[in-house]
Amino acid sequence: MNPFDLDRPIIELASSNEKSSWTLRHAVEGVQIFGGIGSGKTSGSGRMLALKYLSAGFGGLVLTVKPDEKQAWQQYCKIANREKDLICIEPGGDHSFNFLQYVSANADGKDAITENIVDVLKTVIRAGDSKGGGKTDDAFWETALDLLIFNVIDLCRLAYGKVSIQQMYDIVLSVPKSQDGVIIETPGDENKAFQKALRLASRNVVEKIDAWEKSQSDEFRERMMEDPTGYEAEMFDAVPQSRVLRFVDQFFTDNLITLNEKTRSIIDFSFSGFLFRLLREPIYSLFCKYGSTVTPEDSLNGKIILLNLPVKIYHKVGRDCQVLFKYIWQQAMEKRNVNENSRPMFLWADEAQNFLHEHDASYQATARSSRIATVYISQNLPNYFASMGGEKSEQRVKSFLGTLSTKIFHANADIETNSYASNLIGKIYFINESDQTGLTQQYSKSVSKSVVLEHAVRSEQLIQLKTGGPQNKFIVEGYMHRQGDTLFGNRNHLKMNFNQNYQP
């Protein structure tokens, strides 16, 4: 029997007279867990799913917000006899991941290196823009940031043949500024990173052009002298770097340098601020300075990669680095051939609103075919609304949640989340009985019945769910909802008990 058969039961469900299974197929369609503070969402359904996935042989990635999450996963792995499979990327640890080397090495050809690096960097930068921090849907800012990142990376590659965080940071900070359209020149500008890189890039490209020209016949040279336009087209084809250098020079000279100071500073700081955080320890040593001792592909061999950079301790840079690794990991998992390696993977994020990025919805839409069992845990919907920000944030959040087919709702005091849960579970018909008693000349009594359509689970019922602890015998209650699939009979939901001391 294939241990990774999609119809393999992960959780056996039972009611008073029926049995059903929640299978591996359901797992790879994604899980969202909601619950208020102290509701038992992590220690109840979260613990059970983590132990079930580990016991079933899943590989995975764990993102962290709270400092005690590493300890919790060490305990889970010990219970499931998976201690040797846990890899922690953390300050002072034995592991590092050089993301620029990895992305460059996994690009499909040299021309794709810039695009791949840009894609990763801009995804992380945009994910860090909260609504309160001024996130906008204005295409100008997104395009301007994209162009800056593209051209800085291309300049690094033309000048040095590689890309580093330090080089990009130095170049961005040293690009000249202008006043009233006139470039401001100061003593020593020629020795700053931008001018040095531009000179070196020009020299490298000119050398390639010279070598190309020398290889041509005298007849070709004469023909090109008569047709300068044709010469340029031939040169761009023969020496592609010359075309790239043209774009780089045009961008910096005609676009960036001539921008007004306020607009320019916003674009510069979006990029340089992110690079600056990567240059600080311990992040620099973990993700930029050394080679990789761990890669996303380790998960395919059953490893559980835990990023022990809790947001509560490392704040924005901890979040940025985890989003960066998460996005690269997601891309790697989507590339694998599930016919050759069918092991399911899990992507685990408690307080998941900290780690969302713009590609999550499209990624999750194909996660099933890639056998990725996403588990996102959060307190309430407003957390997601605030995280995504921008226009139509509510529609974005609910569209994204629609890609997570199983939802578990624990005790919650948030009205909006409870209303969402109640409406999601839907309405059913109840029989309403009423008695009428009359006393005139003689006693009479009648019973009438009517059918009414009511919410199967009312919002206020979610507030009353058990939250575990000794007072509830460590039982956490929650409603499980399955999208597009029934759990029992024609019902799409089930009230469940989760044991905080669960052992597989």
BELZI-V856700 format. One record per residue. N is the residue number from 1. OMEGA is omega in whole degrees, -180 to 180 (* if undefined). Layout:
# BELZI-V856700
{{N OMEGA} {N OMEGA}}
This chain:
# BELZI-V856700
{{1 179} {2 -178} {3 -179} {4 175} {5 -177} {6 180} {7 177} {8 179} {9 174} {10 179} {11 174} {12 -180} {13 -179} {14 170} {15 -176} {16 -176} {17 -178} {18 173} {19 179} {20 -179} {21 170} {22 -165} {23 176} {24 177} {25 177} {26 -178} {27 -176} {28 173} {29 171} {30 -179} {31 172} {32 178} {33 176} {34 175} {35 -180} {36 178} {37 179} {38 -178} {39 -178} {40 -178} {41 -180} {42 -177} {43 -180} {44 -179} {45 179} {46 179} {47 -178} {48 -179} {49 180} {50 -179} {51 178} {52 -179} {53 179} {54 -179} {55 -180} {56 176} {57 179} {58 162} {59 -179} {60 177} {61 -180} {62 175} {63 -172} {64 174} {65 -176} {66 -176} {67 -175} {68 -176} {69 176} {70 -180} {71 -180} {72 -179} {73 172} {74 178} {75 179} {76 -178} {77 178} {78 179} {79 -177} {80 -178} {81 180} {82 -176} {83 -177} {84 -178} {85 -177} {86 177} {87 -180} {88 170} {89 -172} {90 176} {91 180} {92 -179} {93 -176} {94 -171} {95 177} {96 179} {97 179} {98 -171} {99 180} {100 177} {101 -178} {102 -179} {103 180} {104 -178} {105 -177} {106 177} {107 179} {108 -179} {109 -177} {110 -177} {111 -178} {112 -177} {113 180} {114 -179} {115 -179} {116 -179} {117 178} {118 -178} {119 -180} {120 -175} {121 -177} {122 177} {123 -180} {124 -179} {125 -179} {126 178} {127 -180} {128 180} {129 178} {130 179} {131 180} {132 -179} {133 175} {134 178} {135 -178} {136 176} {137 -179} {138 -177} {139 -178} {140 -176} {141 179} {142 180} {143 -180} {144 179} {145 178} {146 -178} {147 179} {148 -179} {149 179} {150 -173} {151 175} {152 179} {153 178} {154 179} {155 177} {156 -178} {157 178} {158 -176} {159 -170} {160 180} {161 180} {162 -180} {163 174} {164 180} {165 -179} {166 180} {167 -180} {168 -179} {169 -179} {170 -180} {171 -179} {172 -177} {173 -173} {174 176} {175 -177} {176 176} {177 -180} {178 176} {179 -176} {180 177} {181 -179} {182 -179} {183 179} {184 180} {185 179} {186 -180} {187 178} {188 -180} {189 -176} {190 -180} {191 180} {192 -170} {193 -177} {194 -178} {195 179} {196 180} {197 -179} {198 178} {199 -178} {200 178} {201 179} {202 -180} {203 -180} {204 -179} {205 179} {206 178} {207 179} {208 179} {209 179} {210 180} {211 179} {212 -179} {213 -179} {214 -178} {215 -178} {216 180} {217 178} {218 179} {219 180} {220 -178} {221 180} {222 -179} {223 -180} {224 178} {225 179} {226 -177} {227 -178} {228 180} {229 178} {230 178} {231 -179} {232 179} {233 178} {234 -180} {235 180} {236 179} {237 -176} {238 -179} {239 -177} {240 -180} {241 180} {242 178} {243 178} {244 179} {245 178} {246 180} {247 -180} {248 -179} {249 179} {250 -179} {251 -176} {252 -175} {253 -173} {254 -175} {255 -172} {256 -174} {257 -176} {258 178} {259 177} {260 -169} {261 -177} {262 -180} {263 -179} {264 -177} {265 179} {266 -180} {267 -180} {268 -175} {269 177} {270 -177} {271 -176} {272 179} {273 177} {274 180} {275 -180} {276 -180} {277 178} {278 -178} {279 -179} {280 177} {281 6} {282 -175} {283 -177} {284 -179} {285 -177} {286 -170} {287 -174} {288 -168} {289 -173} {290 176} {291 -176} {292 172} {293 177} {294 178} {295 178} {296 -178} {297 177} {298 178} {299 -179} {300 177} {301 175} {302 180} {303 175} {304 -178} {305 180} {306 178} {307 -177} {308 176} {309 -171} {310 -178} {311 180} {312 179} {313 -174} {314 172} {315 -171} {316 -178} {317 176} {318 178} {319 -179} {320 -177} {321 179} {322 175} {323 179} {324 -179} {325 180} {326 -177} {327 178} {328 178} {329 179} {330 180} {331 -180} {332 -179} {333 179} {334 -178} {335 -174} {336 177} {337 -176} {338 176} {339 178} {340 179} {341 -175} {342 -179} {343 176} {344 178} {345 170} {346 173} {347 -170} {348 178} {349 170} {350 -170} {351 -169} {352 -179} {353 179} {354 -169} {355 -180} {356 173} {357 -170} {358 -178} {359 -175} {360 -177} {361 -180} {362 177} {363 -177} {364 180} {365 180} {366 -176} {367 -179} {368 -179} {369 177} {370 -180} {371 177} {372 -180} {373 -180} {374 173} {375 177} {376 -179} {377 179} {378 -178} {379 -172} {380 179} {381 180} {382 176} {383 179} {384 179} {385 -179} {386 -178} {387 -178} {388 176} {389 179} {390 179} {391 177} {392 -179} {393 -180} {394 179} {395 179} {396 -178} {397 -177} {398 174} {399 178} {400 -179} {401 178} {402 178} {403 177} {404 -165} {405 177} {406 177} {407 178} {408 -178} {409 176} {410 -179} {411 -175} {412 177} {413 180} {414 -175} {415 -176} {416 179} {417 179} {418 177} {419 177} {420 180} {421 -179} {422 180} {423 -180} {424 179} {425 172} {426 -177} {427 175} {428 180} {429 175} {430 173} {431 -179} {432 180} {433 177} {434 179} {435 174} {436 -179} {437 179} {438 179} {439 176} {440 175} {441 176} {442 -177} {443 177} {444 179} {445 178} {446 178} {447 178} {448 179} {449 176} {450 180} {451 -179} {452 179} {453 -177} {454 175} {455 179} {456 176} {457 -180} {458 -177} {459 -176} {460 179} {461 -179} {462 179} {463 -171} {464 -177} {465 179} {466 -175} {467 176} {468 -178} {469 -178} {470 -177} {471 178} {472 -179} {473 177} {474 177} {475 177} {476 179} {477 177} {478 176} {479 174} {480 178} {481 178} {482 -180} {483 176} {484 -178} {485 -179} {486 177} {487 177} {488 178} {489 180} {490 180} {491 179} {492 -177} {493 -180} {494 174} {495 -174} {496 173} {497 178} {498 -177} {499 180} {500 176} {501 -175} {502 174} {503 -179} {504 *}}
